[in-house]
Amino acid sequence: MFQFGTSNEKQVALLIFEDTEMYEDSMDDIVKRISSTFKDEQYLRRVSGSRQRWVDDDIHEIASGIISYLKKL
């Protein structure tokens, strides 16, 4: 099970692990699910074209950065 340490880890625990509607039980589970989502090119095109998008960087670089960050938690 996930060990609680940093404030980021505590937030992940609160928002994901303690949510009864979420199925992820570990950081590996979270990384797998997010990675799967970010491999969907249709999803990435929709995010990239969104009017609410406020970051102008390449969507693939953003997705890769998010995955890298989550792997470090």
ABEGO torsion letter per residue (X at the ends): XBBBBBAAAAAAAAAAAABAABABABAAAAAAAAAAAAABAAAAAAAAABAABABABBAAAAAAAAAAAAAAX
